[in-house]
């Protein structure tokens, strides 16, 4: 098959039109002439068809970390013991959290206690205190985590990591710096589903990561193309946004205690390679499993209580859960896709174990089932591959801040961030997905189309600019001179992308970051939970200034999408997509400190241009989709 692939489009073409950069590739189009996106299939060269019988395949490939060193537990802060999960990796392991940087500087030895500490009893018997070696904060046993005297130890690590004085850590992403992984709770996965109708093939792959950059999407697309030339027209790669997985962006490594800035980046090259290969393998395996398929789809409003907490005014909740059940001709499950928006961060910032957070139990429950309890019926497992597709996670949607009752009647208080609470939450969410499928209906999947538009957006956030200058981020910057100071006349731009996939009445619109619910569902009272503004907010949003344009969900519904789905962190993580009407910076320390009144998200956004530029390019896809559907 001679398919057209978006990642092979000439760079000059990608820089034209509505991409947020000057069009120097030719004359301007006629004022009333419609503008096509950079890629659309069917329609672009080498991509025809798009109608006929559906084939689908799915696969899950684990990329759980296997080689990393661990910290000396005594050097963990342990400043919130109620948030620790005691007992692992051994019964006497009871500490958790980030590293104590001040003690690292003080050369306290292996017992982490110095002369001026309340718990000080004397110098370390092994002479490690004040010996000039400040590496006692980690166990320099190498990536296999075995030192001489440990069970199973045979020899030093072949890669030289043992005893080299370098901490081969896995830094967990999603909160502050200095949070080292101490072990693994559950596997991390790349989970892919592939749809093929006629001559159009679309792959969607979701990875357990806090996020990934557009450059990683391009790398995986290239690998899939090399492995299966011409078979995939479009690949969308999304992150679940788990806050309990290794740093895949680079901004959560070891912090310099003097400057407050990170030392180098927080990524682990081995982990990044495993991630890329797992994503590639999942797509290839899904291609190998393509088989005639049917689709059922259903929705449910999960409600807010016990599921969602909004950490920022206005209190607007997109609690719509969409479940898509893909089956083979015999009725067996190929894949179950669940789209819903919430931060996978139940385990909170004091967890030191690798995990996919609540998506783990959600997926296990969908695949293997749930037992009956006094309050909940048994749910037989569906089998196949369960995929959690992240939705409108910004704004700030979280799973903590409230108690809830599990399926077995156990009350889980908010202050205990335990794995039991995390798994109970995932099981409750699985019940909601099962309920959505109870009322699911067969949908016509005889048509498949996809369109995508890369565009360039400026990076105004000074923290991100510092990060680029210090090598934290592994992504290409455009349109600035790196030898000159960054300012309004020399701003770096990044390239990102928006895509729209339609499978019959199901539409997936991607967003390259953490979209706020109000951007998708709007500002109507239907999506509010009581008063949307906290009366104690000293810097509240002005709802009179909120945009009155139709929200994205309405635009998709207008386009005859019965099941409109927003894929957050789709193809990229550019941070929070903060609406301009409420984009407020600290007047004295813009981006470095948040403005009063719940404006944390601005400190992790590329800038106020992010949402308008995204919406401009999303509208390009929606208008093209409307023209395509209207064409005879």
C-alpha positions as CSV (number, residue, x, y, z in Angstrom):
1,X,0.0,0.0,0.0
2,X,1.2,3.5,-0.9
3,X,0.0,5.4,2.1
4,X,0.6,9.1,2.9
5,X,2.1,9.7,6.3
6,X,1.9,13.0,8.2
7,X,5.4,12.8,9.5
8,X,6.8,12.8,6.0
9,X,5.1,16.1,5.0
10,X,7.7,18.6,3.9
11,X,8.7,21.1,6.6
12,X,8.0,24.1,4.4
13,X,4.4,22.9,4.0
14,X,4.0,22.4,7.7
15,X,5.1,26.0,8.3
16,X,2.4,27.5,6.1
17,X,-1.1,28.7,6.7
18,X,-2.6,28.8,10.2
19,X,0.5,27.4,12.0
20,X,1.3,30.5,14.0
21,X,4.2,31.5,11.8
22,X,4.7,33.6,8.7
23,X,3.6,32.1,5.4
24,X,6.6,32.6,3.0
25,X,5.8,29.6,0.8
26,X,3.7,31.4,-1.7
27,X,0.9,33.9,-2.3
28,X,-1.9,34.2,0.2
29,X,-5.0,32.1,-0.5
30,X,-8.1,33.9,-1.8
31,X,-9.9,35.5,1.2
32,X,-12.9,33.1,0.9
33,X,-11.0,30.0,-0.2
34,X,-11.2,27.2,2.3
35,X,-8.0,26.1,3.9
36,X,-7.2,22.4,4.1
37,X,-5.2,21.0,7.0
38,X,-1.7,19.8,6.4
39,X,-2.9,16.2,6.5
40,X,-6.3,14.7,5.9
41,X,-7.1,11.1,5.1
42,X,-8.9,10.2,2.9
43,X,-7.9,13.0,0.6
44,X,-4.2,13.6,0.9
45,X,-1.9,12.1,-1.6
46,X,-1.6,8.3,-1.2
47,X,-4.7,8.1,1.1
48,X,-8.0,7.2,-0.5
49,X,-11.0,5.2,0.6
50,X,-12.1,5.4,4.2
51,X,-15.4,3.5,3.9
52,X,-16.2,-0.2,4.2
53,X,-16.0,-2.8,6.9
54,X,-14.0,-2.1,10.1
55,X,-11.0,-4.1,11.1
56,X,-9.5,-3.5,14.5
57,X,-6.6,-4.8,16.6
58,X,-5.2,-4.0,20.0
59,X,-2.1,-4.8,22.1
60,X,-0.5,-4.0,25.4
61,X,3.3,-4.0,25.9
62,X,4.8,-3.3,29.3
63,X,7.8,-1.0,29.7
64,X,8.2,-1.2,33.5
65,X,11.6,0.0,34.7
66,X,14.0,-2.8,35.5
67,X,17.4,-1.1,36.2
68,X,17.8,1.8,38.7
69,X,19.4,2.6,42.0
70,X,17.5,3.5,45.1
71,X,18.0,6.1,47.8
72,X,19.0,5.5,51.4
73,X,15.5,5.5,53.0
74,X,16.8,7.5,56.0
75,X,17.4,10.4,53.7
76,X,13.8,10.6,52.6
77,X,11.9,13.6,54.2
78,X,9.1,11.5,55.8
79,X,7.4,14.8,56.5
80,X,3.9,13.4,56.0
81,X,3.9,9.9,57.5
82,X,0.2,9.5,57.0
83,X,0.9,9.5,53.2
84,X,3.5,6.7,53.4
85,X,2.7,3.1,52.6
86,X,4.8,1.2,55.3
87,X,6.2,-2.3,54.8
88,X,7.9,-2.2,51.5
89,X,10.4,-3.2,50.4
90,X,10.9,-4.7,53.9
91,X,8.9,-4.6,57.1
92,X,11.2,-1.9,58.6
93,X,10.8,0.4,55.6
94,X,8.6,3.2,57.0
95,X,9.9,6.4,55.4
96,X,8.9,8.1,52.1
97,X,9.0,11.3,50.2
98,X,11.6,13.5,48.6
99,X,15.3,13.6,49.5
100,X,16.5,15.8,52.3
101,X,18.8,18.1,50.4
102,X,20.2,19.9,53.5
103,X,21.3,16.6,55.0
104,X,23.0,15.7,51.8
105,X,25.1,18.8,52.1
106,X,25.9,18.2,55.7
107,X,27.7,14.8,55.1
108,X,25.8,13.1,57.9
109,X,26.9,9.6,57.0
110,X,24.8,6.6,56.3
111,X,22.6,7.1,59.4
112,X,21.5,10.6,58.0
113,X,22.0,12.2,61.4
114,X,24.5,15.0,62.2
115,X,25.7,16.6,65.4
116,X,23.1,19.4,65.4
117,X,20.1,17.1,64.9
118,X,17.8,16.2,67.8
119,X,18.2,12.4,67.0
120,X,22.0,12.5,67.0
121,X,23.6,9.8,69.1
122,X,27.2,9.9,67.8
123,X,29.4,9.6,64.7
124,X,28.7,6.7,62.3
125,X,30.7,3.7,63.4
126,X,31.7,3.1,59.8
127,X,33.4,6.5,59.5
128,X,31.0,7.7,56.8
129,X,30.1,10.9,58.7
130,X,32.2,14.0,57.7
131,X,34.4,11.8,55.5
132,X,34.1,14.2,52.5
133,X,31.9,11.7,50.6
134,X,28.4,13.2,50.3
135,X,26.9,10.2,48.4
136,X,25.6,8.4,51.5
137,X,22.1,9.5,50.5
138,X,21.9,6.7,48.0
139,X,22.8,3.0,47.9
140,X,25.5,2.9,45.2
141,X,24.7,-0.8,44.4
142,X,24.3,-0.3,40.6
143,X,21.2,-0.7,38.4
144,X,20.6,-4.2,39.7
145,X,20.2,-2.8,43.2
146,X,22.4,-5.6,44.7
147,X,25.5,-4.8,46.8
148,X,28.1,-7.3,48.2
149,X,26.4,-9.3,51.0
150,X,22.9,-9.0,49.5
151,X,21.1,-12.2,48.6
152,X,21.7,-13.0,44.9
153,X,24.8,-10.8,44.6
154,X,27.4,-12.4,42.3
155,X,29.5,-9.5,40.9
156,X,29.5,-5.8,40.3
157,X,27.2,-4.5,37.6
158,X,28.7,-4.9,34.1
159,X,27.8,-1.4,33.1
160,X,30.0,0.1,35.9
161,X,27.1,1.6,37.7
162,X,28.0,0.0,41.0
163,X,30.3,2.0,43.3
164,X,30.7,4.8,40.7
165,X,29.5,7.5,43.0
166,X,26.7,8.4,40.6
167,X,23.1,8.0,41.5
168,X,21.4,6.1,38.6
169,X,18.0,7.1,39.9
170,X,14.6,7.1,38.5
171,X,13.1,10.4,39.4
172,X,9.3,10.2,39.7
173,X,7.5,13.0,37.9
174,X,4.5,15.1,38.6
175,X,5.1,17.0,41.8
176,X,8.4,18.5,43.1
177,X,12.0,17.6,42.4
178,X,14.1,14.9,44.3
179,X,11.5,12.1,44.5
180,X,13.4,8.9,43.8
181,X,11.8,5.6,42.9
182,X,12.3,2.9,45.5
183,X,10.5,0.1,43.8
184,X,7.6,-0.8,41.5
185,X,4.0,-1.2,42.6
186,X,2.5,-2.1,39.2
187,X,3.5,-2.2,35.6
188,X,3.7,0.7,33.1
189,X,2.1,0.0,29.7
190,X,1.9,1.1,26.1
191,X,-1.6,0.2,25.0
192,X,-2.6,0.6,21.4
193,X,-5.7,0.2,19.3
194,X,-5.6,0.3,15.5
195,X,-8.7,0.9,13.3
196,X,-8.7,0.2,9.6
197,X,-11.6,1.0,7.2
198,X,-11.0,0.6,3.5
199,X,-7.6,2.1,2.8
200,X,-7.5,4.3,6.0
201,X,-5.6,3.1,9.0
202,X,-5.4,5.0,12.3
203,X,-3.4,3.9,15.4
204,X,-3.9,5.3,18.9
205,X,-1.4,4.4,21.6
206,X,-1.6,5.5,25.2
207,X,1.5,5.3,27.5
208,X,1.7,5.4,31.3
209,X,3.7,8.6,31.7
210,X,3.3,12.1,33.1
211,X,3.5,13.3,29.5
212,X,5.7,13.2,26.5
213,X,6.9,15.7,23.9
214,X,5.9,15.9,20.3
215,X,9.4,14.9,19.4
216,X,8.7,11.5,21.0
217,X,5.6,11.1,19.0
218,X,7.6,11.7,15.9
219,X,10.2,9.2,16.9
220,X,7.6,6.5,17.5
221,X,5.9,7.3,14.2
222,X,9.3,6.9,12.5
223,X,9.8,3.5,14.2
224,X,6.4,2.3,13.2
225,X,7.0,3.4,9.6
226,X,10.3,1.6,9.5
227,X,8.8,-1.6,11.0
228,X,5.7,-1.6,8.8
229,X,6.2,0.8,5.9
230,X,3.1,2.4,4.6
231,X,0.6,0.6,6.8
232,X,-0.4,3.4,9.2
233,X,-1.7,6.6,7.9
234,X,-1.8,8.4,11.2
235,X,-0.5,7.6,14.7
236,X,-1.7,9.5,17.8
237,X,0.3,9.0,21.0
238,X,-1.2,10.0,24.3
239,X,0.0,9.9,27.9
240,X,-2.2,9.0,30.9
241,X,-0.5,11.7,33.0
242,X,0.2,9.4,35.9
243,X,2.2,11.2,38.6
244,X,3.8,8.0,39.8
245,X,6.0,7.1,36.8
246,X,9.5,8.1,35.9
247,X,10.2,11.6,34.5
248,X,9.7,11.5,30.8
249,X,9.9,15.3,30.2
250,X,13.1,16.2,32.2
251,X,12.0,18.7,34.8
252,X,11.8,16.5,37.9
253,X,15.4,15.5,38.6
254,X,17.8,16.3,41.4
255,X,17.6,19.9,42.6
256,X,20.7,22.1,43.4
257,X,20.1,23.2,47.0
258,X,22.0,26.4,46.5
259,X,20.3,27.7,43.3
260,X,17.0,25.9,43.6
261,X,17.4,24.8,40.0
262,X,17.6,21.3,38.7
263,X,21.0,19.7,38.1
264,X,20.8,18.4,34.5
265,X,17.6,16.7,33.5
266,X,15.5,14.0,35.2
267,X,15.1,11.6,32.4
268,X,16.6,8.1,32.3
269,X,17.8,7.2,28.8
270,X,17.2,3.5,29.3
271,X,13.6,4.1,30.4
272,X,13.0,6.5,27.5
273,X,14.2,3.8,25.0
274,X,12.0,1.2,26.6
275,X,9.0,3.5,26.3
276,X,9.6,4.3,22.6
277,X,10.1,0.6,21.7
278,X,7.0,-0.5,23.7
279,X,4.8,2.1,22.0
280,X,6.2,0.9,18.6
281,X,5.7,-2.8,19.5
282,X,2.2,-2.2,20.7
283,X,1.2,-0.6,17.4
284,X,2.9,-3.3,15.4
285,X,1.2,-6.1,17.4
286,X,-2.2,-4.4,17.0
287,X,-1.6,-4.3,13.3
288,X,-0.8,-8.0,13.3
289,X,-4.1,-8.6,15.1
290,X,-6.4,-6.7,12.8
291,X,-9.6,-8.6,12.4
292,X,-13.2,-7.8,11.4
293,X,-14.8,-5.8,14.2
294,X,-17.9,-4.1,15.5
295,X,-18.2,-1.3,18.0
296,X,-20.6,-0.5,20.9
297,X,-20.4,2.9,22.6
298,X,-22.0,4.3,25.7
299,X,-21.7,7.2,28.1
300,X,-22.4,8.0,31.7
301,X,-22.0,11.0,34.0
302,X,-19.9,9.8,36.9
303,X,-21.0,12.7,39.1
304,X,-18.6,14.7,41.1
305,X,-19.0,13.3,44.7
306,X,-16.5,10.6,45.3
307,X,-14.8,11.1,41.9
308,X,-13.7,14.6,41.2
309,X,-12.2,17.6,42.9
310,X,-11.7,21.0,41.2
311,X,-8.6,22.8,42.5
312,X,-9.3,26.0,40.7
313,X,-12.2,28.4,40.1
314,X,-14.5,28.3,38.3
315,X,-15.7,25.0,39.6
316,X,-16.7,23.3,36.3
317,X,-16.6,19.5,36.0
318,X,-16.6,17.5,32.8
319,X,-17.7,14.2,34.4
320,X,-18.7,12.6,31.1
321,X,-17.2,9.1,30.8
322,X,-17.3,7.6,27.3
323,X,-16.8,3.8,26.9
324,X,-16.1,2.3,23.5
325,X,-16.2,-1.5,23.3
326,X,-14.5,-3.0,20.2
327,X,-15.4,-6.6,19.5
328,X,-14.5,-9.3,17.0
329,X,-17.0,-11.3,14.9
330,X,-17.4,-13.8,17.6
331,X,-18.3,-11.2,20.3
332,X,-14.9,-11.4,22.0
333,X,-13.3,-8.2,23.2
334,X,-10.6,-6.6,21.2
335,X,-10.3,-3.4,23.2
336,X,-12.3,-1.4,25.7
337,X,-11.5,2.3,25.6
338,X,-12.5,4.6,28.5
339,X,-12.2,8.3,28.1
340,X,-12.6,10.5,31.3
341,X,-10.7,13.4,32.7
342,X,-8.8,13.4,36.0
343,X,-5.3,13.5,37.3
344,X,-3.9,10.0,38.1
345,X,-2.3,11.2,41.4
346,X,-4.1,9.4,44.2
347,X,-0.8,8.1,45.6
348,X,0.3,11.8,46.0
349,X,3.8,13.2,46.2
350,X,5.0,11.0,49.1
351,X,4.8,7.8,47.1
352,X,8.2,6.4,46.0
353,X,6.9,3.5,44.0
354,X,6.4,3.3,40.2
355,X,2.7,3.0,39.3
356,X,0.2,3.9,36.7
357,X,-2.0,5.1,39.6
358,X,-5.8,4.6,39.3
359,X,-5.7,3.6,35.6
360,X,-4.0,0.3,36.7
361,X,-7.0,-1.0,38.6
362,X,-9.5,0.4,36.1
363,X,-7.9,-1.6,33.4
364,X,-7.4,-4.8,35.5
365,X,-11.1,-4.6,36.5
366,X,-12.3,-4.1,33.0
367,X,-10.2,-7.0,31.7
368,X,-10.6,-9.5,34.7
369,X,-13.9,-8.4,36.3
370,X,-15.0,-7.4,39.8
371,X,-16.5,-9.5,42.6
372,X,-20.0,-8.9,44.0
373,X,-20.3,-6.9,47.2
374,X,-23.2,-5.9,49.5
375,X,-23.7,-2.8,47.4
376,X,-22.3,-3.7,44.0
377,X,-23.1,-6.6,41.6
378,X,-20.4,-8.8,40.2
379,X,-18.9,-7.6,36.9
380,X,-17.5,-10.3,34.6
381,X,-14.3,-9.3,32.9
382,X,-14.4,-8.3,29.3
383,X,-11.0,-9.6,28.4
384,X,-9.1,-7.9,25.5
385,X,-7.0,-4.8,26.1
386,X,-8.4,-2.1,28.3
387,X,-7.2,1.5,27.6
388,X,-7.6,4.6,29.7
389,X,-7.6,7.6,27.4
390,X,-7.0,10.8,29.4
391,X,-9.5,13.6,28.9
392,X,-10.0,17.1,30.2
393,X,-7.5,16.9,33.1
394,X,-6.6,20.6,33.6
395,X,-8.2,23.2,35.7
396,X,-7.3,21.4,38.2
397,X,-9.1,18.1,38.2
398,X,-7.9,15.7,40.9
399,X,-9.0,12.5,42.6
400,X,-8.1,13.6,46.2
401,X,-9.6,16.2,48.5
402,X,-12.5,14.1,49.6
403,X,-13.4,10.7,51.2
404,X,-15.2,8.0,49.4
405,X,-16.6,4.5,50.1
406,X,-15.1,1.6,48.2
407,X,-17.2,-1.3,46.6
408,X,-16.6,-3.4,49.8
409,X,-17.9,-0.6,52.1
410,X,-14.5,0.5,53.3
411,X,-14.3,4.3,53.9
412,X,-11.2,5.8,52.4
413,X,-10.3,9.1,54.0
414,X,-8.5,11.8,52.0
415,X,-5.5,12.1,54.2
416,X,-4.4,8.5,53.7
417,X,-2.8,8.3,50.2
418,X,-2.5,4.5,50.2
419,X,-2.4,1.9,47.4
420,X,-5.6,0.4,48.8
421,X,-7.3,3.8,48.3
422,X,-5.9,4.0,44.8
423,X,-7.1,0.6,43.8
424,X,-10.5,1.1,45.4
425,X,-10.9,4.3,43.4
426,X,-10.0,2.5,40.1
427,X,-12.5,-0.2,40.8
428,X,-15.3,2.3,41.4
429,X,-14.4,4.0,38.1
430,X,-14.5,0.6,36.4
431,X,-18.0,0.2,37.7
432,X,-18.9,3.4,36.0
433,X,-17.4,2.2,32.8
434,X,-19.4,-1.1,33.0
435,X,-22.5,0.9,33.7
436,X,-21.9,3.0,30.5
437,X,-21.5,-0.2,28.6
438,X,-24.8,-1.6,30.1
439,X,-26.6,1.0,28.0
440,X,-24.2,1.0,25.0
441,X,-25.5,0.7,21.5
442,X,-24.0,-0.6,18.3
443,X,-22.6,2.2,16.2
444,X,-22.1,2.4,12.4
445,X,-18.3,2.2,11.9
446,X,-18.3,1.9,8.1
447,X,-16.4,5.2,7.8
448,X,-13.0,6.3,9.1
449,X,-11.2,9.6,8.6
450,X,-8.4,11.6,10.2
451,X,-7.0,15.0,9.8
452,X,-4.1,16.7,11.6
453,X,-2.5,20.2,11.8
454,X,1.0,20.9,13.2
455,X,1.5,24.4,14.3
456,X,4.1,26.5,16.2
457,X,3.5,28.3,19.5
458,X,5.8,30.6,21.5
459,X,7.3,29.6,24.8
460,X,6.9,32.6,27.1
461,X,7.2,30.8,30.4
462,X,10.6,31.8,31.8
463,X,10.9,28.6,33.8
464,X,10.6,26.6,30.6
465,X,13.1,28.9,28.9
466,X,15.6,28.3,31.7
467,X,14.9,24.6,31.4
468,X,15.7,24.6,27.7
469,X,18.9,26.6,28.4
470,X,20.0,24.1,31.0
471,X,19.2,21.0,29.0
472,X,16.2,19.8,30.9
473,X,14.0,19.2,27.8
474,X,14.7,17.0,24.9
475,X,12.7,18.8,22.1
476,X,13.5,21.0,19.2
477,X,13.0,24.8,19.5
478,X,12.4,27.0,16.5
479,X,12.6,30.6,15.3
480,X,15.0,32.0,17.8
481,X,18.8,32.6,18.1
482,X,20.1,30.5,21.0
483,X,23.3,32.7,21.2
484,X,21.2,35.7,22.1
485,X,19.1,36.5,25.2
486,X,15.5,35.3,25.1
487,X,13.1,38.2,25.0
488,X,10.0,39.3,23.1
489,X,12.2,39.9,20.0
490,X,13.9,36.5,20.3
491,X,11.2,34.0,21.6
492,X,11.7,30.3,21.1
493,X,8.8,28.5,19.5
494,X,7.9,24.8,19.7
495,X,6.1,22.7,17.1
496,X,3.0,20.8,18.3
497,X,-0.1,19.3,16.7
498,X,-3.9,18.9,16.9
499,X,-5.7,16.0,15.3
500,X,-9.3,14.9,14.7
501,X,-10.2,11.2,14.1
502,X,-13.8,10.1,13.2
503,X,-14.9,6.5,13.3
504,X,-18.5,6.7,12.3
505,X,-20.3,8.7,15.1
506,X,-17.3,8.7,17.4
507,X,-14.9,11.7,17.2
508,X,-11.5,12.0,19.0
509,X,-10.1,15.5,19.1
510,X,-6.6,15.7,20.6
511,X,-5.2,18.5,22.7
512,X,-1.4,18.9,23.2
513,X,-1.6,19.5,26.9
514,X,-3.8,19.6,29.9
515,X,-7.1,21.1,28.7
516,X,-9.5,22.7,31.2
517,X,-13.0,21.2,31.3
518,X,-14.6,24.6,30.4
519,X,-12.8,24.6,27.1
520,X,-14.6,21.4,26.2
521,X,-18.0,21.6,27.9
522,X,-18.4,25.4,28.3
523,X,-19.6,27.6,31.2
524,X,-23.2,26.6,31.5
525,X,-24.7,25.6,34.9
526,X,-25.1,22.1,33.6
527,X,-21.4,21.5,34.3
528,X,-21.1,23.4,37.6
529,X,-21.4,21.9,41.1
530,X,-23.0,24.6,43.1
531,X,-21.4,28.1,43.2
532,X,-18.6,28.1,40.7
533,X,-16.6,30.7,42.6
534,X,-15.1,30.3,46.0
535,X,-16.3,33.4,48.0
536,X,-12.9,33.4,49.7
537,X,-11.0,33.6,46.5
538,X,-9.0,36.8,46.6
539,X,-8.4,36.9,42.8
540,X,-11.5,35.2,41.3
541,X,-12.0,34.8,37.5
542,X,-14.4,37.2,35.9
543,X,-17.0,35.0,34.3
544,X,-18.4,38.0,32.4
545,X,-15.1,37.9,30.4
546,X,-15.2,34.2,29.7
547,X,-15.4,33.3,26.0
548,X,-18.9,33.0,24.6
549,X,-17.9,30.9,21.6
550,X,-19.4,27.4,21.4
551,X,-17.3,25.0,23.4
552,X,-15.5,22.2,21.6
553,X,-18.0,19.6,22.7
554,X,-20.8,21.6,21.0
555,X,-18.7,22.0,17.9
556,X,-18.2,18.2,17.7
557,X,-21.9,17.6,18.3
558,X,-22.8,20.1,15.6
559,X,-20.6,17.9,13.4
560,X,-22.8,14.9,14.0
561,X,-20.5,13.3,16.5
562,X,-22.7,11.4,18.9
563,X,-19.7,10.5,21.0
564,X,-17.4,13.5,21.3
565,X,-14.1,12.6,22.9
566,X,-11.2,14.9,24.0
567,X,-7.8,13.3,24.1
568,X,-5.8,15.3,26.6
569,X,-2.0,15.2,26.4
570,X,-2.4,14.0,22.8
571,X,0.8,13.9,20.9
572,X,2.5,16.4,23.2
573,X,2.6,17.9,26.7
574,X,2.9,21.7,26.5
575,X,1.6,22.1,30.0
576,X,-1.7,23.6,31.2
577,X,-4.0,25.0,28.5
578,X,-5.1,28.1,30.5
579,X,-7.9,30.2,29.0
580,X,-6.7,33.8,28.3
581,X,-9.6,35.4,30.2
582,X,-8.3,34.0,33.5
583,X,-4.5,33.8,32.6
584,X,-3.0,35.8,35.5
585,X,0.7,36.0,36.4
586,X,2.4,37.1,39.6
587,X,3.2,40.8,39.1
588,X,6.6,40.5,40.9
589,X,7.7,37.1,39.7
590,X,5.9,36.1,36.5
591,X,5.9,32.3,36.0
592,X,8.3,31.8,38.9
593,X,5.6,32.1,41.5
594,X,1.8,31.8,41.0
595,X,-0.5,34.7,41.3
596,X,-2.8,34.8,44.3
597,X,-6.1,33.0,44.0
598,X,-5.3,29.6,42.5
599,X,-3.2,30.4,39.5
600,X,-0.7,27.6,39.8
601,X,-1.4,26.4,36.3
602,X,0.1,29.4,34.6
603,X,3.5,28.5,36.1
604,X,3.3,25.3,34.1
605,X,1.9,26.7,30.8
606,X,3.9,27.8,27.8
607,X,2.0,31.1,27.9
608,X,-1.4,32.8,27.1
609,X,-1.1,32.1,23.4
610,X,-1.5,28.3,24.0
611,X,-5.3,28.1,24.0
612,X,-6.1,30.6,21.2
613,X,-3.5,29.0,18.8
614,X,-4.9,25.5,19.7
615,X,-8.5,26.6,19.1
616,X,-7.5,28.2,15.8
617,X,-6.0,25.1,14.5
618,X,-8.7,22.8,15.9
619,X,-11.3,25.0,14.1
620,X,-9.4,24.4,10.9
621,X,-9.9,20.6,11.3
622,X,-13.6,21.0,12.3
623,X,-14.3,23.2,9.2
624,X,-12.5,20.8,6.9
625,X,-14.5,17.9,8.5
626,X,-17.7,19.7,7.8
627,X,-16.8,20.3,4.2
628,X,-15.8,16.7,3.8
629,X,-19.1,15.4,5.2
630,X,-21.1,17.8,3.0
631,X,-19.3,16.8,-0.2
632,X,-21.3,14.5,-2.5
